[in-house]
Amino acid sequence: MTEDRRALLQAVLALLAAGFAAWWLPQVLELFAIINATVYVAMALLALSLALVWGFGGILCFGQAAFFGLGGYAYAVAALNLPDTTYAIPIALGVPMLAAAALGYVMFYGKVSDVYMGVITLTVTLILFNFINSTAGDEWRIGAAPLGGFNGIPATPPLNVPGDPGTALAPEQIFVIAVACLGGCYAVCKLVLRSHFGRVVVAIRENELRAALLGYDVRFHKLAIFAIGGLMAGLAGMLFANCVFVSPTMFSLAYSGQVIIWVMVGGVGTLLGPIIGAMLLQALTAWAGTLPEVNPSLILGLVLVVAVLAIPRGLQPTLAALFRRRTP
Amino acid sequence: MTALLATEGLTMRFGGVVAVDDVNLSVAERELRCLIGPNGAGKSTFFRCLTGQYRPTAGRILWRGRDITGLEPHAIARLGIGIKTQVPSLFDGLTALEGVTLAVRRKHGEREAKRRAMAALERLGIGELAEAQVGLLAHGQRQLVELATVVAPEPDLIILDEPTAGMSAEETAGTATLIREMNRDHAVIVVEHDMQFIRAIASGITVFHQGRILVEDCAERVLADPRVHDVYLGRPPEARMAVPA
């Protein structure tokens, strides 16, 4: 089977799996579990966005949470100001994508080196975190939406049935949308990476100079993949805003750090691994949070250390290698 | 007649160090030109200026009479200039065929690009390495894969920086033959150290010394020039003059 066909098959399988999960899980899970599952799916989408940017674009972004938070806040502000929350979707996707494009333009066209890129992305996240934390006063509002400082925007309206603002979607329906978004984004990533554009992006990760000497504009390709990653992180933020609520923690260092750990544990350079890594580690930290004598962050750190030592390539590549070895 | 590639007063300074000093060079269509010189002569800096990796401090670079000074490497490559770096610069995680296909894919569809890439690999005698991961190849093989990457898009000018570095004698001889063959259809600039290789491809030679052009002539005369011997042996011209015949 050719690589192209394999990618197409994997994309179709991902969509089928997403369809099955979207149909089956709402039937067997209770409301609280459905909301929790939606959060997991949103986090998996956030991990997928970094998996694309870092694993394939070679851009280690320490601030993926910035686009996640921007997506959430953009949705909340737009949803509170617009009569139909459906119209908030393009704003929730557009704002983080444009922010990623602007930041990427400065970094890639300014020829900032990899180390400084990490510092800049981290700093931007922290600036946003501190800024949004300081918006507690009543003067900090955009139209009808108060930014709320460290309290965030608790009264974020959920998505409604398109064209029918009076009918808000139920948590089960939002879960279905979240799963469809994750499956769809995975399939799109697969197909993009098999396209000529995707191959150039991977080639740039392998050797920037060679790609440039072949006539490919390295800056443009990096900018494009970074903006796509920003859009996906924004989508994750919008889904998160629909099942929890937006608050400055979305921009926090904890989220930025966690998403890097999810991708590392799942496997840098893979798409499915980070999705699985995000879900497993979310479940693990949630469980650890129920233990009074254990700090969940400590558990997460321990998992990272063990994973780096035991499975340095990450879950997906290690499992795939094991499977290949056992298959005659 | 307008030169294919020319430099006018090209200068590159790093602080107080002048690595390339007022270099005027002209390469015609289908010319084969070798740039030689001892270590530190400024060849590699000149190469990096030509390929857009360095922005010259002063002077101009002209491509068919058009000023291309300061263009980015990708824009220079798009003019039709194929570039091979001193240390093989390849896509280590890809197979040889995938890497060479990318070199052609910008101008052609997937199937045609693959066909041309395979033809380039076979032309270099490494068709059997098509599916090999580049990162796992030996140094000489990597040099050949990079040469295939450079020639596959059929550029108008090919610039090769030390194309035989690390190659076996057999591979070097093969590369010399290949360069002469490439020169039938393309202009070629070769930056080299290896004098035997230079003799083998016998062409116009420009000798660099301390960032400037010392001599520029046909291979026979340049290789017989005592000044060239002196700079390679490290003797200043005045010392040579002082030695009685």
Interface residues (C-beta under 8 A of the other chain):
Chain A: H196 R199 V200 V202 A203 E206 N207 L209 R210 A211 A212 L213 L214 G215 Y216 D217 V218
Chain B: T51 Q53 E72 P73 H74 A77 R78 I83 T85 S89 L90 F91 D92 G93 L94 E98 G99 L102 A103 R105 R106 E110 T149 P153
